[in-house]
Amino acid sequence: MLNNIGLPGILLIAIVVLVLFGRGKISSLMGEVGKGITSFKRGLSEGKQELEDASHEGDSARDVTPEKDKA
């Protein structure tokens, strides 16, 4: 269905969106999208850092076998 839009179709859609929403609304929307992408990337890097820190803390070998009941 959308495989053959082409450049003229994309330009027409862009013009319609520009007329409907206006330049100011679109620029503010793109600014918010940029902030969201930046926040997402920051979250990914912080999560990766947390995983690396947790793996470095667990480098020492530990005995994790459960203790048997002493009855």
C-alpha positions in Angstrom: 0.0 0.0 0.0 2.7 2.5 1.0 5.4 1.0 -1.1 5.0 3.4 -4.0 4.5 6.8 -2.4 7.5 8.4 -4.0 9.0 11.9 -3.6 5.9 13.8 -4.9 3.7 12.0 -2.4 6.0 12.7 0.5 6.2 16.4 -0.5 2.4 16.6 -0.6 2.1 15.0 2.8 4.7 17.4 4.2 2.9 20.5 2.7 -0.4 19.3 4.1 1.1 18.8 7.6 2.7 22.2 7.5 -0.5 23.9 6.5 -2.5 22.1 9.2 -0.2 22.6 12.1 1.9 25.6 11.2 5.7 26.0 11.4 5.8 26.9 15.1 3.9 23.9 16.3 6.0 21.5 14.1 9.3 23.0 15.3 8.2 22.7 19.0 7.1 19.1 18.4 10.5 18.3 16.8 12.3 19.9 19.8 10.3 17.6 22.1 11.1 14.6 20.0 14.8 15.5 20.2 14.6 15.8 24.0 12.9 12.5 24.2 15.6 10.8 22.1 18.3 12.4 24.2 16.7 11.2 27.4 16.2 7.7 26.0 19.9 7.5 25.0 20.9 8.8 28.5 18.8 6.2 30.1 20.3 3.4 28.0 23.8 4.5 28.9 23.0 4.8 32.6 21.4 1.3 32.6 24.4 -0.1 30.9 26.7 1.6 33.4 24.6 0.1 36.3 24.9 -3.4 34.8 28.7 -3.0 34.4 29.0 -1.8 38.0 26.9 -4.7 39.3 29.0 -7.2 37.3 32.3 -5.7 38.8 30.9 -6.0 42.3 30.1 -9.6 41.8 33.5 -10.6 40.4 34.5 -12.5 43.6 33.3 -16.1 43.8 30.5 -16.7 46.3 28.9 -19.9 47.5 25.2 -19.5 46.7 24.1 -23.0 47.6 21.2 -23.1 50.1 22.0 -24.3 53.6 20.5 -27.6 54.6 18.1 -27.8 57.6 19.9 -28.9 60.7 17.3 -31.1 62.5 
